[in-house]
Amino acid sequence: MPITSVQDLRRIVEAVGQLHGRSVQEVEVRSDCRSLRVTLTDGQILLVSALVDDAGKPRLDVDLLHPLAEPAPGQLEVAFEGDGE
C-alpha cells in the first residue's frame, strides 16, 4: 500500500481545515469518480482529485481555489482585428 508523504498530508489538512464554519453551495462528482468539486457560498472551490503520477503511484490532490479578484483599475485592454471595434 503506497504511503502519502507528510508534506502532501499537511497540504491536504490545511486546505480542508479552511472549510471549517463555511457553507457549501454545491457538490459535483465526476462520472468516473476521479474528482470531487465542492463550491462554497463565498465562491471558493475545494477540488479533490485522485491522480496517478509518472511512476504509476496513486496520489490524492486537494486544492482550495479562491475566486479571482476584480481586474485592477486602468488595466490595459487590447482589441484584436475583427473584434468589431
Residue pairs with C-beta under 8 A, 6 or more apart in sequence:
2 57
2 58
4 59
4 60
8 59
8 60
11 62
12 60
12 62
15 46
15 62
15 63
15 64
16 46
16 62
18 64
19 38
19 40
19 46
19 64
22 40
22 41
22 42
22 44
23 40
23 41
24 38
24 39
24 40
24 41
25 39
25 40
25 41
26 38
26 39
27 36
27 37
27 38
27 39
28 36
28 37
28 39
29 35
29 36
29 37
30 36
33 50
34 49
34 50
34 51
35 47
35 48
35 49
35 50
36 46
36 47
36 48
36 49
37 45
37 46
37 47
37 48
38 45
38 46
38 47
38 48
39 45
40 46
42 67
43 66
43 67
44 64
44 65
44 66
44 67
45 64
45 65
46 62
46 63
46 64
46 65
47 61
47 62
47 63
47 64
47 65
48 60
48 61
48 62
49 60
49 61
49 62
50 58
50 59
50 60
50 61
51 58
51 59
51 60
51 61
52 58
52 59
53 59
79 85
